[in-house]
C-alpha cells in the first residue's frame, strides 16, 4: 500500500500540533450572541486560549474563569463556579448563555458542574435574578483526552442538545460550519444566498471581522441567537461541513428529531465545493444557479493557469484539523501535487474508518504517510533524519519554525494563524476559496523560486 495510515510510535509529545479540549469549547462559545463562557479551572486555561484566539482573529472578546487555586484543587472548587456566575451576571446584564466549561484539573478532582448548575438555578438565579433569562450549560472537556477538535465537537453538540426544542417546521437548513474563519462564513453565506436557501449558520462568527466605529472600538460577539439554536429542531434538514467539528450535533439532530442530515465533505477545492452544492440541492430541492456555474468556471480558469506548469509533482506536507487537512490533501491531488505527509494531531480512533482516508489509501499513486496522534517532531524528524524532501508545507503558524529552519516555503492555513496579517478574512471554502488558496500556494512557490534562484526566469514567460 503506497498510502499508509499509522499512529505516532513515541510515548511522549514533542511540540504538539493541537491544544486541548477546552480551547475548542471556548471557540464554539464565542459564536453565540449574549454568551460568555466560564472556564472552570486555573486562570491559564482561559488566558492562554483567549490569547491564541485573539491573536488569530485580531479581535477582543469576553470569556471568564473560575480561577481555581490550590485550596480548590484540594478541597473542591464548585464554590468558585457559584461566585463566577454571580459576578458575571452582575457585570454583564445582557448575558443569557453561560456555558460552564470543565478542564483537566476540575475533572480530576471530580467537581459536579451539573449539580452546581441545578443549585444555582434553584437558588441564586431564582432569588437574586428572578425573571432574568439565564442558561447554565455544563460542558465536559477534560484536557487529558481528545484535543481542541473534539472539544469543539462536544460543545457544539451540547449547545444544540440544550436548546433544540421541537415546535413547528421553520423551513430552514441547519448549516454547521465547523471551526472556520469569518471569511469562510461570508463565503458560505454567499453560496446559500445564490441558491436562495434560508439557513441557520452554527456558529456565526462572521461578526468577528469587527469594525472600528466613530463611537468607539467594538468588542466582538457571535451572532447565533438562542432562537436560532432552539429552531434547529424544526429545520427541514441539517448539513454539517465537517465530520469531526459538528458531526456529533448533526447526529443528535438526526436521531432525536428525525431531521434529514448529511455530513461533509468540507467544501475546499472544486470537487468538494461541487459536492457541497449538490448536497444543498438534495436537502432543499433548490437548483444550482448559473451564477455559481460561472463562479466555478472562473475558479477552474485560475487553477488551470497554475496547475500543470507550477503545481505538478510538487511534494507537500500538511498538518492541522483533520477535516481541513484531509480536504487540503484532496485539493492538492486535484492540482497534480503529491501530498507526502499528512499529520493529524490527536488519537481519534475513527480515522481508520474515515471514507476519505480509505479513498486516499486506495487511490494515491505515490508514497504517502498519514500519521495520527502526531506532533511536529514527526515532520521535523522526517526532514532532518529520514530524507523527506518537500516543496511546500501547508499548516497553521505553530509549525513555521520548521519551515524557517529547513528553508521550505509554507502557506499558513488553519487555526491558529498569527504571524501573517488578515488571513482570517480570506476564505478557503467554496470556489473563491479554491482560487485564493491556490494563488497563495503559487505565489509562495514563486517567491521561493526567486529566493533560491531556481528557474525563476520561468516567471517572466508564463
N, C-alpha and C positions, 0 to 999 in steps of 0.2 A: 504494500500500500504506500503510495507516494505521499499522501497527506495523513499524518499521524497525530492522533489525539492522545495526550499524555498529561500526567499530573506532575507538578514540581516534586523532585525527589528529595530535596533537602528538608530537614526538620524546621529550620529557622527561616525567618523572613529577612531579606536584606533589601531595604528600600522598597516599601510596599507601593503598589500601583493604586490601590483604593484606600480610603479611610473607612471609618466604622459606621455601623448601622444608624446611630443617632443622627449623623450628618444627613443621611437620606431622608429621615423623618422630618428633620428641620427644613430641608429644601422643599418637601411636599407642603409643609405647613405655610410657607410664605406665599403660596399661590392662592390662599383663601382670604377673602375680604373679612375684616373685623376679627382677625385671628392673630393671637400672639401665643406661641408655644412656651411652655415651661419645661426646660430640660432638667430632669431630676437626677442630679449628680454633682460632681465638682464643677467649679467655675470654669475650668479649662474646657469642659465638654461643650460649652457654649462659645467661649471666647475664640478658640482656635477655629471652630467650624464657621462661626459668623465672619471671622476674618477671611477665611477661604472663599466663602460665598460673596462677600463684599468685594474682594479682590477680583473675582471672576466677573461680576456684574457691574462693578464700579458704582455701586449704589448703597445707600444706607437703609436699613430696615430694623425692625424691632423683634427681639426674641429674649426670653427671660431664663433665669437659672434659679434653682432652689438652693444653690451654693452649699452643698453638703460639706461639712468639715469633719475633723477627727472624731468628735463625740458622736455625730450622726452615723459615721461608719461603724462605730462600736455598738451603739445602743439603738440604732434605727433612726431613720430621718423623715418619717412621714409628717412630723410636725413642720418640717421645712416646706413641704408642699402646701400645707394649710396656710402658712404665713405668706408664701409666694403668691398663691391665688388671691388672698386678701389684698396684698399690696398692689398686685397687677390690676385688679378690678377698681381699686381706688384711684390709681394713677391714670388709667385709661378707661374712661367712662363709655367708650364706644365698643369695647371688646366684647364679643359674644362667644367666640370659639376659643377654647383653651385646651389644646392637647397637652397631656402630661406624658412626656417622652422619657422613658427609663434609659439608664446607661448600665455599664458593666458593674459599677460599684453598687448601685441600688438593687440590681438584680441579684447580685451575690449575697447581699445582706437580707434579701427577701422582703423588701418593702411592698406592702399591699396597696398599690396605687388605685385599684378598683375600689377597695374599702375606703380609701381616703376620699375618692370622688363621691361615693354614697354618703359618707359622713358630711361632706361639705354641702351636698345638695339638700340634705335634711336639716343641717344646722346653719352654717354661715350664710349660704345663699338665701335660705328662707327667712332668716332673721335680719340680716344686715342689708341684703339686696332684694327685698321682695318685689316681685313684678318685673325684675330685670331678666332678660333672656341671656342665659349663660349655659354653655355646653362644655362640660368637662369630659375629655375623651382620653382614657388611658391607652397608651401605645407602647408596647413592649419591644424594645430594640437593644438587647444586651450587646455590648461591643465585642464579646469574646466568641461570637458566632457570626457568620454572614459577613456582610460588607455594607457600604453605603447604598449599593444597588438593592440588596434585599431589604434594607431599612426603608428605602423609598417605596418599594413594592408593598411592604406591610402597612405603612402609613396610609397610602392611597386606599388600600382595602379597608382599613379601619375607619377612615373618614366616610367612605361610601356606606359601609355597613352600619355606622351610627345614624346617618341622616336619611338614607333612602327609605321612602315611605310610598306604598302603592296607593294611588288615588285614581285619577283619570288620565288616559293617554295624552301626552303632550305633543306627539308627532315629531319630537326632536331626535337627533342622533347623539349618543354619548361618544365623544372623541377623547380617549385617554392618551395624552401625548407622550407620557414618559418624561424622562429627565432631559429637557430640551432648553434652548435659549430663547429669549424674547423674539429674536429674528425668525426662529423656526415657527413660533406660534403665529407670527404675522404671515408667514408664507403658507401655513396650513389653513389659516382663515381665508386667505386669498383663494385657495383651491376650493374650499367649501362655498365661498361666495360665487365663484364662477359656475359651480354646479347647482346653485340655488338651494343649498342644504342648510337648514336651521339646526345648529348643533350646540350642545353644551360642552365647552372645552375644559377639560380637567387636566392639570390645574393651570389657571390662567395667569401666566407671568409676563405677558406682553407689556404690561404697565411698568415692569422693572427697567425698561428703557425710558427713564423718567426725565421730564423737562426741568429746566431752571426757569421759574416764572417770576414776573415782576413783584409778586407778593412774598417771594422768599423761596428758599430751597425746598424741594419736595422729598418727603420720606416715602419710600416705595412700599406699596402694599399690593397683594394679589387681588384679582378681580372675580374669582369664583365665589358665588354667594351661597348662603345656606339654602336658599330656594333652588339654586342650581343643583346642589348636592341632593336635596330632597327629591327633586324631579328625576333623578337618574333611574329611579324605579319605574318611571312612567314613559320612558323613551321607547321609540319604535325599534331601536337597535343600538348595539354598542360596538365600536371599533377601537381596539387598543393597538397602538402602533408598535409596541414593544412586548416581547414575551416575558421579560424579566423586570420590567418597570411599568407596572399597571396590569399585568396579566392576572394577578390574584383578584383585583377588583372586578375585572371583566368576568372572570369565572364566577364570582359571587353573584353578580347581577344576573348572569345566565341561569344559575342554579336556583337562586331564591325567587326570581321574578319572571323566569322563563322568557328572557329577552334575547332575541337573535343576536349572536355575538361572533365576531371574527377577531383574531389576534394576528397582527403583523401582515406582511413584512414591513419593517421600518422603511419609509419611503426615501431612501438615499440612493441616488443613481436613477437611470432611466427605467430599467426593468422593474425596480421596486416601486417607483412612483406610478408606473403603469398599473401595477398590481393594486396599489392603494386606490387609484381612481376606479378600477374595476370593482373593488370591494365596496366603495361608496355606492356605485351603481347597483350592485347586488342587494345591498342593505336598504337602499332608499327608493330604488326604481328610477332615479334621476339620470338622464342621459349625460354623457361626457360632451361638453360643448366644443365647438370648433375653435374657440379662443384658446382652449387648453391643448388642442391638437397643434395649433400654430406655435404655442409656447414650447411644446415638446420638440417641434421641428427646429426651433431656434437653438434649443439646447443640443440637439443632435448635430447641428451645423457647427456649433462651438467645439464640441468634443471631436468631431471629425478633423478639424483643423490641427488637433494636437495628438491624436491617439497614435497613429502608426509611426509618425515621424519622431515623436519625443517620448511617448509612454511605453512603447512596445519593449517587452522583456526587462523593464526596469524592476529591480528587486526591492521589495518593500517589507518593512516590519511594522506591525500595527498593534497597539495596545489600548486598553480602555474599557468602558462599559460594554458588556457582551453584545447587546443588540447593535450598538454603534459599531463596534469592532468587526463583527461578522458582516454587517452591511457594507462597511468600507472595503472589506476583503472582496465581497461580491462586485462592488463597483470597480475596484482595481482590476479584477479579472476581465470585466467588460471592456476596460481600457487597454487590454493586452499586456497589462503589467503582471508581475509574478510575486504575489504575497508569499514570503518565505517563512515568516514567523508571526503567529497570532497569539498574543498574551492576554488571557482572561484572569483578572486579579482576585478571584475567590474560588471556593471549593464547591460550588453548586453541582450536585450530582446529576442534575438534569441535562448538563451539556452533552453527555454521551447520547442522549435521546433526541437532541435538537435536530429537526429535519434539515436545517440549513447546514449544520456541521456535517451531517451524514452526506449531504449533496456535495460538499467540498471534498470529503473523503473519496467519494465515488468519481468525481469529475475532474479534479485538479490533475494536470498533466506534468507537474514538476514537484520536486521535493519541498514539502511544507510541513511545519510543526505547529500544532495548536496546543498550547500549554495552559492548563487550568491551575488555579491557586498560585499564579505566577507572581513574581516580583521583578524589579528592574535588573537584578543580577542575572536573571535568565537571558535578558537581552545583552547585557554587557559581557557576560561570560562567553556567549557565542561569537561576539565580535572580537573580543580580546584573545580568547584561547582556542576557539574551535573553527576559526576561519570563515565565519559568516560574512559575506560581502554584501553590502546594501547600497542602494542608490538613494533611498528615501525612507524616512521614519514618519509615521502618522500617529499622533497621540497628544495627550494634554501636556501642560507645561512642566510637570514634575519630572519628565524624562529628558529635559533639554540638556542636562549636563553630559549625557551620553552622546547626544548629537554634537555638542561642543568638543568633547574630549577626543572623539574619533572622526571629527570633520565630516559628518554625514548630514546632508540637508534634512530639515524637518519641517513639517506642516503641523501647526497647532490645531487640534480639533478635539472636542470633548470637554469634560469638566475635571479639573479647573484649568482655565487658560488665563494667566495673569501677567505674562511677560510680553504680550502684544496688545496693541490698542484696538478696541472696538469689535473684537471677534464675536461677541455675544449678539451683535446687531445683524450679523450676516447668517442667513440660513444655510444649513447643509441638506435640508429636506426639499423635496419637490424638484421640478425641472430647473428652477432658478438656483436652488442649492447645488444641483449637479454641476451646473455651469460654473458657479462661483468656486466650488471645491476643486474642480478640475483645473481651473485657471490659477488658483492658489498653488496647486501642485506643480503646474507647468512653470510658473514664474519663480518658484523656489528652485526648481531644477535649472532654469536659465541662469539665475544668479550664481548657482554653484558651478555651472559650466564656465562662466566668466571668471569667477574667483580662482578656479583651478586651471584655467586656460585649456579647457577640454572641449575642443571643436566649437569654440564659441563663435567662430566665423559663420556657422550654420544660421545663427540668429540674424545675420544680415540678408539672408536669401530666402527664408521660408515663406 
